[in-house]
Amino acid sequence: MMSRVVSQAAGLARVLKAAGRTLTLGLDLKARKRAIRYHYAPKADIPIDIGCVEVFRAENFPDSKSQPWLDQPDALVQVERRLARRKITAKQAEICRFWHEHGYYVARGAIDPATIDATWAAYEDAITRGDLILSQEKAADDDLHPGRSLNPHQTVGLIDDLLKNPALLDFCSLVLGRKAIPFQTIASHKGSQQSEHSDSIHMTTYPLGYLAACWVAMEDIHVDSGPLVYYPGSHRWPYVFSHDVGISPSDFQEKGYAAYAERYEPAMRRAVEEHDAQKQHFIARKGDVLFWHANLVHGGSPRNAIQHSRKALVHHYFAEGCICYHDLAASASAVHGPTENFPVCGASDASVVKRASAPA
């Protein structure tokens, strides 16, 4: 049994490590710094020249007050104002109110069955041809479903089309308050059984909160397949980063995701207990889509019946104009937005207050 747990953990580590490589766009950190030294976050209240950021971790960025519009204290007032001015529809206003309160939204039947079937068939064809190689990530000896694939949209055109589906992009742009930029996909045949987490430690933004994700059900999801779980309202909890739980850059370099499992995962379990949070299971029908906030706590429930698949595509989107980085790996990702006339290194205000200088 222990060997299976270790194997699953190793599989997760491979996926997340690959995600880190994607975030750095295949470049080493020094090369990545040279490539983006003149970029900064133009829409933050404290513009920051990231050419001066030596290590891409949350504590090394100023505490920007900029927030997505639906995270702001007067969000509901803003919703009513936009509705009155006919900038949003009544349905969009309903979505925005729900997002502000709960941090997620379920769009039933958002993607039509024909698109779902064609997209998944194209994914299976790519696997059969050997264009995509999946690890097993076995949960048991009789687990016949293959593991996950990171960024299959780079290989399968129909997955890329779904990532860029106007309905998905428009939803994310609405809740972020800025144009949503497609970033990453993960395809899976089965439940991940992943522990509770917020995406913001893996896909971090400056300013915070400018990420949205969605989970597209590629089949009807069985209750015993290990459905996605999430905690409504948890997007309002404080963000938890590597620094907050005592994971240093050297810890991650030396121990990899073992440091994450030892420190971050228990911290998130404590947060769930302290908030007496009630989990929800996403028992989806084919074509249903769950959207969630950058800080919504979620994970994978146990696979009670190993024979059941849980076919799904996960998409992540960043907002145009933000800096994207991987807090856990301390690596840069990208800057979305115009780059002309940005300040050179040293132009940022040297007196800006960074986040805490020591772990809490």
C-alpha positions, 0 to 999 in steps of 0.5 A: 500500500505504501509503495502505491502512495509513494507512486501516486505522490511521485506522479503528482510531483512529475506533473507539478514539476513539469508545470514549473518548467512550463511557467519558466517557458523552458528558460533558466531563471537568469535568462528569464530575468534578462528576457523580461527585465523591462516588464512591470505590472502597469495596472497595480497601484505600486508598479514594480520593475521585475527586473529587480526581483531576484527571487519570484516569491510572494514576499518579494513583491510589494503588498499591492492594494489592487484587487479584481473588481469582484474582490473589492469591498464595494463589489456588489455596489459596482455590480448594481451600477454596471447593471443599471448602466447596461454594461452587464446583463441581469444574468451576468449580474447574478453570476457576479454576485454569486462569485463575490460571495462564494468564489465559484460558479457552476455553468450547467451544460456550458459546452455542447455534447458534440464538442465534448465528444470530438475533443476527447476523441482527438485527445485519445487519438493523440495518445494512441499515435504516441503524440502524448505519453502518459504516466500511469500514476496507479492508485492500485494494481487494478487501476487501469486508467492512465495519468494526467497530461500537462498542456495537451492543448499544445498538441491537440488542436481541439483542446486548444479550441476548447481552451479558447472557447469564447464562452469560457474566455468571456466568463473569466474576463467578466469575473477578473475585470480584465481580458482573460489570457489562456495559459494552461491545461491539464487533461485527466482520465481519473480522479487526482485525489489531490489534497486541498490547495489554492492554485495561487501557490502554483500559479501566482499573480502580481497583483494577487487574485488575477487568475481564474480556472475552470473544470470541464466535465468530459463525461458524466461524473460518478459519485465514487470516481473521486469527484472534485471537491471545493470549499465555498467562500474559501477564496476570502481566506488569507492567501497562503504562500511558501513563505507563510509555511516556512518553505524556503527556495532552498527547501524546494530545490533540495526536497521538491514537492516533499517540502510542499507535502510536509508543510503546505498540505497540513497548513491547508488542512488546518485552515479547513478545520479552523474555518469549519468549512463545508466541502462541496462535491462537483457531481457533474454531467458531461459539458458542465463547467465549474469556474473558480477563484484564484484562492478557492480551496479545492482538491480531489476526493477519494476514489471509492471505486477504482474502476470509474473514470473521471474524464476532465479538462482543467483550464487556467487563465491569467488577466492581461496586465499582470505578472505571473510566477510560481511562488513554490518554485520561485520562478517567473512565468510571463507578463501579460500586456504592453511592454513599451516604455517600461522602466529599467531596473532600479526605477521602482520605488526602493522604499516600498514595503514588502510582505513579512520578512520571516515566516509567520 
